[in-house]
């Protein structure tokens, strides 16, 4: 293999690695995690159920903390 052919092959390999790294970086979302499905939309009812469940968990945790005192 001539020096020129070797140089071209090395540059093409480097380009493939750079393209792969760029694809990964473009796929990252704002939190640094790879986005697999895009954004998810939660209905108002679903958001309300989640909030209510979290309030129950907080109340349970506060009750447990108060019982320890």
ChimeraX attribute file (.defattr): number of C-alpha atoms within 10 A of each C-alpha:
attribute: neighborCount
match mode: 1-to-1
recipient: residues
	/A:1	6
	/A:2	7
	/A:3	8
	/A:4	9
	/A:5	10
	/A:6	11
	/A:7	12
	/A:8	12
	/A:9	12
	/A:10	12
	/A:11	12
	/A:12	12
	/A:13	12
	/A:14	12
	/A:15	12
	/A:16	12
	/A:17	12
	/A:18	12
	/A:19	12
	/A:20	12
	/A:21	12
	/A:22	11
	/A:23	11
	/A:24	12
	/A:25	13
	/A:26	11
	/A:27	15
	/A:28	13
	/A:29	13
	/A:30	8
	/A:31	7
	/A:32	9
	/A:33	10
	/A:34	14
	/A:35	14
	/A:36	9
	/A:37	6
	/A:38	9
	/A:39	8
	/A:40	6
	/A:41	8
	/A:42	9
	/A:43	9
	/A:44	9
	/A:45	9
	/A:46	11
	/A:47	12
	/A:48	12
	/A:49	12
	/A:50	12
	/A:51	12
	/A:52	12
	/A:53	12
	/A:54	12
	/A:55	12
	/A:56	12
	/A:57	12
	/A:58	12
	/A:59	12
	/A:60	12
	/A:61	12
	/A:62	12
	/A:63	11
	/A:64	11
	/A:65	10
	/A:66	9
	/A:67	8
	/A:68	7
	/A:69	5
